[in-house]
């Protein structure tokens, strides 16, 4: 039973802020690690959100195991530090790691990445590319999959399209070579960009905009994940009626009488108002669900879970994602 039948090994997860993209990235890493696989979960924004989800100390700039899955699979996590990535870069291409440390002491690293924001993204995506392409002595990949908790949709195209971002800064040399190598991986069939949304107007619109932008620069799309989806509290006929015509307290009188609650003042009207609001909100979400489907990407809905997201909740979401992966539609 293979939950990852596609050639995709680099899963980039993005979404509007507040949609739960970090949670989805963590759950996807668990799903991909099932049955003995080795998966690396990468954080790019320095928020230590992955450490919080897995209830571990803040992640250093090194791979650390954060979870074990079915069949002995492992999820390792890495928080990319831009300064450390720059030191690695200077050592790799110029043998200048010691000089790089001196630059860090005088604040030159922050200065360089501020005046050339594209350089920051080259360093971050370069580390992702290195993790994806790293091999064992026998030629097998070190990681069966790499999951990237990427920047939000408003910045995702600029973040991933590093060649375009660096074009105005350099046309040759190691930086150009590095950005070209990154793009060769990111534009290949082994990469997919997954978008996380909610059934709300702004997240759905940002998802549509991101899909258009990513497509325009040739970056490969994966699935759209509708996160925190809720179930209707009423049967469909009553749901449709309440959404279209509304409910009044009198409509609930018989049910309240059967429950022995007919004498509670104002209860019927309050329940009727709440049911009407729920039905109309559900109808609006259904319209947005149609808009998501019209985007033409494989779509998965993850449920709104009660309580805080802990490791148990992550494994529950991972189970849903495993089913999606088995269907061969995650990429």
C-alpha positions in Angstrom: 0.0 0.0 0.0 1.8 3.1 -1.3 0.5 6.5 -0.1 2.8 8.3 -2.5 2.4 6.8 -6.0 3.3 10.0 -7.8 6.9 11.1 -8.6 6.5 14.2 -6.4 9.1 14.3 -3.7 9.1 18.1 -2.9 5.7 19.2 -1.5 5.5 23.0 -1.0 2.6 24.1 1.2 1.3 27.6 1.1 -1.9 29.4 2.0 -3.3 32.7 3.2 -2.3 33.6 6.8 -4.7 32.0 9.2 -5.7 29.1 7.0 -3.6 26.6 8.9 -0.9 25.9 6.3 1.7 24.9 8.9 -0.7 22.4 10.4 -1.5 21.0 7.0 2.3 20.8 6.1 2.9 18.9 9.4 0.1 16.5 8.8 1.2 15.9 5.2 4.7 15.1 6.5 3.2 12.5 8.8 1.1 11.0 6.0 4.1 10.7 3.7 6.2 9.1 6.4 3.8 6.2 7.0 5.1 2.7 6.3 8.7 3.4 7.0 9.5 6.4 4.9 11.9 9.2 5.9 10.4 12.7 5.5 12.0 16.1 6.1 9.7 18.9 7.2 11.2 22.4 6.5 10.2 25.7 8.0 11.2 28.8 6.1 9.7 31.7 8.0 11.5 31.5 11.4 8.3 31.4 13.4 9.0 28.0 15.1 5.5 26.9 14.3 6.6 23.3 13.6 8.2 23.0 17.0 5.0 24.2 18.7 2.9 21.7 16.8 5.1 18.8 17.8 5.7 20.2 21.3 9.4 20.2 21.0 12.1 22.8 21.9 12.8 25.4 19.2 14.3 23.8 16.1 18.0 24.5 15.5 19.6 24.8 12.0 19.9 21.0 11.8 17.6 18.2 11.1 15.9 16.8 14.2 13.4 13.9 14.6 10.0 15.2 15.7 7.8 12.1 15.1 7.8 8.4 14.4 5.0 6.9 12.2 3.6 3.6 11.3 6.1 1.0 10.1 9.1 2.9 11.6 8.8 6.0 9.4 10.3 9.2 10.7 9.6 12.9 10.3 12.6 15.1 10.8 12.2 18.9 10.9 14.5 21.7 10.0 14.1 25.4 10.6 16.2 27.2 8.0 18.3 30.0 9.4 19.2 32.5 6.7 22.5 33.5 8.2 23.6 29.9 8.6 22.4 29.1 5.0 24.6 32.0 3.8 27.6 30.7 5.7 27.1 27.3 4.0 26.8 29.0 0.6 30.0 31.0 1.1 31.9 27.9 2.2 30.5 25.8 -0.7 31.3 28.3 -3.5 34.0 30.5 -2.1 35.6 28.7 0.9 34.8 31.7 2.9 32.9 30.4 5.9 35.2 32.2 8.4 34.8 35.5 6.5 31.1 34.9 6.6 31.1 34.7 10.4 32.9 38.0 10.5 30.2 39.5 8.2 27.5 38.2 10.5 29.2 39.9 13.5 29.1 43.3 11.8 25.5 42.9 10.5 26.4 42.6 6.9 24.2 39.5 6.4 21.1 41.4 7.4 22.2 44.3 5.2 22.7 42.1 2.2 19.4 40.2 2.5 17.6 43.5 3.0 18.9 45.3 0.0 18.6 42.1 -2.1 15.5 40.3 -0.9 15.8 37.8 -3.7 19.1 36.6 -2.2 17.2 35.5 1.0 14.9 33.4 -1.1 17.8 31.9 -3.1 19.4 30.8 0.2 16.1 29.4 1.6 15.1 27.5 -1.6 18.7 26.5 -2.1 18.6 24.6 1.1 15.3 23.0 0.1 16.8 21.9 -3.2 19.9 20.4 -1.4 17.6 18.4 0.9 15.6 17.1 -2.1 18.6 16.1 -4.2 20.9 14.8 -1.4 21.9 11.1 -2.0 23.2 8.2 0.1 26.4 6.4 -1.0 24.2 3.9 -2.8 22.5 6.6 -4.8 19.2 6.5 -3.0 17.7 9.8 -1.8 18.4 10.6 1.8 14.8 11.8 2.2 11.8 10.0 0.6 10.0 13.3 0.6 10.6 16.9 1.7 7.6 19.0 2.8 8.1 22.8 2.9 6.1 25.1 5.1 6.4 28.0 2.7 5.5 31.7 2.9 1.8 32.7 2.4 0.1 32.8 -1.0 0.7 36.6 -1.3 4.5 35.9 -1.5 4.7 32.4 -2.7 5.4 33.1 -6.4 8.2 35.5 -5.6 9.6 33.1 -3.1 9.7 30.2 -5.5 10.5 32.0 -8.7 14.1 32.7 -7.6 15.6 33.0 -11.1 13.2 35.8 -12.0 13.9 37.5 -8.7 17.6 37.4 -9.1 17.7 38.3 -12.8 18.3 42.0 -12.1 21.1 41.3 -9.7 23.3 38.8 -11.4 23.5 37.2 -14.9 26.4 34.9 -14.2 28.5 33.4 -11.4 27.7 31.1 -8.4 24.5 32.9 -7.4 23.1 32.5 -10.9 24.2 28.9 -11.0 22.5 28.3 -7.6 19.2 29.9 -8.6 19.2 28.0 -11.9 19.7 24.7 -10.0 16.9 25.5 -7.6 14.5 26.3 -10.5 15.4 23.0 -12.2 14.1 21.2 -9.2 11.1 23.5 -8.5 9.8 23.3 -12.0 10.3 19.6 -12.4 7.7 16.8 -11.9 9.2 16.0 -8.5 7.7 19.3 -7.1 4.1 20.2 -6.4 2.8 23.4 -4.7 -0.3 22.7 -2.6 -2.6 25.5 -1.5 -4.5 25.7 1.8 -7.7 27.7 2.0 -10.8 28.1 4.1 -14.4 28.4 2.7 -14.2 32.2 3.1 -14.1 34.9 0.4 -10.6 36.2 0.9 -8.8 32.9 1.2 -10.5 31.4 -1.8 -9.7 34.5 -3.9 -6.1 34.5 -2.8 -5.9 30.8 -3.7 -7.3 31.6 -7.2 -4.8 34.4 -7.6 -1.9 32.3 -6.5 -2.8 29.5 -8.9 -2.9 32.0 -11.8 0.5 33.4 -10.7 2.2 30.1 -10.2 0.9 28.8 -13.5 2.2 31.9 -15.3 5.8 31.3 -14.2 5.7 27.5 -14.9 5.6 26.2 -11.3 3.8 22.9 -10.9 0.6 22.9 -8.9 -0.6 20.2 -6.6 -3.8 20.0 -4.6 -6.1 22.6 -3.0 -6.7 21.7 0.7 -9.9 23.1 2.2 -9.0 23.3 5.9 -11.3 23.5 8.9 -14.4 22.4 7.0 -17.5 22.0 9.2 -20.4 19.6 8.9 -24.0 20.8 8.6 -26.1 20.7 11.8 -29.4 20.1 10.0 -30.6 17.6 7.4 -30.4 18.9 3.8 -34.1 19.6 3.3 -34.3 21.7 6.5 -31.0 23.3 5.7 -32.2 24.5 2.3 -35.5 25.7 3.7 -33.9 27.6 6.5 -31.4 29.2 4.2 -34.1 30.3 1.7 -37.0 31.3 4.0 -35.6 31.4 7.5 -37.0 29.8 10.6 -39.3 31.2 13.2 -39.8 30.1 16.8 -43.1 28.6 15.9 -41.4 26.2 13.5 -39.6 24.6 16.5 -42.6 24.5 18.9 -43.4 20.8 18.4 -39.8 19.7 18.8 -39.3 21.8 21.9 -42.5 20.4 23.4 -41.3 16.9 22.7 -38.1 17.7 24.6 -40.0 19.3 27.5 -38.5 22.7 26.8 -41.6 24.6 25.6 -41.9 26.8 28.7 -38.4 28.3 28.4 -39.0 32.0 27.4 -37.4 33.1 24.2 -35.7 29.7 23.6 -37.6 28.9 20.4 -36.9 32.3 18.8 -33.2 32.1 19.7 -32.8 28.6 18.3 -34.6 29.5 15.1 -32.3 32.5 14.6 -29.2 30.4 15.2 -30.4 27.7 12.8 -31.2 30.3 10.1 -27.8 31.9 10.5 -26.1 28.4 10.3 -28.1 27.5 7.2 -27.2 30.7 5.3 -23.6 30.4 6.3 -23.6 26.9 5.0 -25.2 28.0 1.7 -22.5 30.6 1.3 -19.8 28.1 1.9 -21.4 25.8 -0.6 -21.1 28.5 -3.2 -17.4 29.0 -2.3 -16.9 25.2 -2.5 -18.1 25.4 -6.1 -15.5 28.2 -6.7 -12.8 26.0 -5.3 -13.8 23.1 -7.5 -13.8 25.4 -10.5 -10.1 26.0 -10.0 -9.5 22.7 -11.6 -7.2 21.2 -9.0 -7.6 18.0 -7.0 -9.3 19.1 -3.8 -9.4 17.6 -0.3 -11.4 18.8 2.7 -10.0 18.5 6.2 -12.4 18.8 9.2 -12.4 21.4 11.9 -11.2 19.5 14.9 -12.3 20.4 18.5 -9.7 21.7 20.8 -6.1 22.7 20.2 -4.0 20.9 17.5 -1.8 18.4 19.2 0.1 15.4 17.9 -3.1 13.2 18.1 -4.9 15.8 16.0 -2.1 15.9 13.5 -2.2 12.1 13.0 -6.0 12.3 12.5 -5.5 14.9 9.7 -2.6 12.8 8.4 -5.0 9.9 8.0 -7.3 12.0 5.7 -4.2 13.0 3.7 -3.0 9.5 3.3 -6.3 8.6 1.6 -5.8 11.5 -0.7 -2.3 10.4 -1.5 -3.4 6.8 -2.2 -5.8 8.1 -4.7 -2.8 9.5 -6.6 -4.2 13.0 -6.7 -1.9 14.9 -4.3 0.3 16.0 -7.2 
